Amino acid sequence: MYSLLSILAATAAATQPLGISNKHIDMQFAPRTPHQIMSFYEARGFPPEMIKILSRKCFITVRIHNKSEDIVWHDLTNWHFSHNGKPLKREHRNYWLDKWNAMNMPKASISTFRWTLLPESLDYLPDEEEGGNIILPRVTGPITLNATFPTADKQLGSVISVEYDELYCAEDNAES
Amino acid sequence: MMAMRLLALLFILQFATVNGLAGPLAPPKGIRHYEIGAAPEFSVTDMDGQPFEFAATRGQWVFLHFWASWCGPCREEMPSIQKLVEAFNDHGLRVVLINTAEDEDTIFSFLGEIGMKLNSLMDRDGLVTEKFKPRGLPTTILIDREGKVQYQAIGGREWHKPLYTDFLRQLITDY
């Protein structure tokens, strides 16, 4: 089992990506402020009801790049967030889909929203890169991520293990 | 009699290879085989309101590219796609861009901002994009002359570089 412990600086401004890197994968994290979230969705014509709900959440944009020569399997069921030692529940994309449909939101907004989310699962071939948003409850203080990524065909290779404890929910006053 | 059989076997083997029965062309890194059968049919309009029928692309390889202006890698990739269009000039490869769920103003403004001359189809409610089940945005899907999906590329690529243009040329020449 490979061990990737939290590596790169977390001391920069709120909008600067944080990250983890080793010979297998690069992961970048960019916490988004409520103002950034509202601006993004407002600019795309999202209904105020959606924006109001989303701006109260904690958005972290994640990008994953498979630098290895093997398949890296990503599955959000293998990602576990915690805050102050307690689990922090991430909402599944189906939760959001059901919510928006129940609110009768426009199809275009639902579609765009869906594409801004990090896929629930993905097999990253060598040199593939993809990302999206993770949505968590808004909390104050550091958030820890523990995640594992099986590798190789049929997930029979080594498992990449990631522990990162420098995530956080960005606040508007931290925006650079 | 034996010599005749050998000659016949050699002829069959050569015929099979020439006609692509040796298997699909191995793609460069970053492009994967994505053989899901026939591409879903769709009809949409482009930025100028002109109708587009996907069925009209039969007989050509199609480079079907899903994008959105809010997606960083999509923005970075667009100049490369413009160069690809200029390099192939519609000879054997039809480059088709589909914007996912944005409006005309957003698309015009974005393409104008980065100086692109490309036209894009508009998947106004995102339902055409859903049909193709891309793995993320941007995604490019390569569809053969018979309308069958053959390859998929996820994330931004420097499509105008020889790594990709050589592959695409071989596809449209030999397959």
Interface residues (C-beta under 8 A of the other chain):
Chain A: F40 A43 R44 G45 P106 K107 A108 S109 I110 S111 T112 R114 W115 T116 P119 L122 L125 P126 D127 E128 E129 E130 G131 G132
Chain B: K29 G30 R32 A68 W70 C71 P73 T100 A101 E102 D103 T106 R124 D125 G126 L127 T129 E130 R135 G136 L137 I154 G155 G156
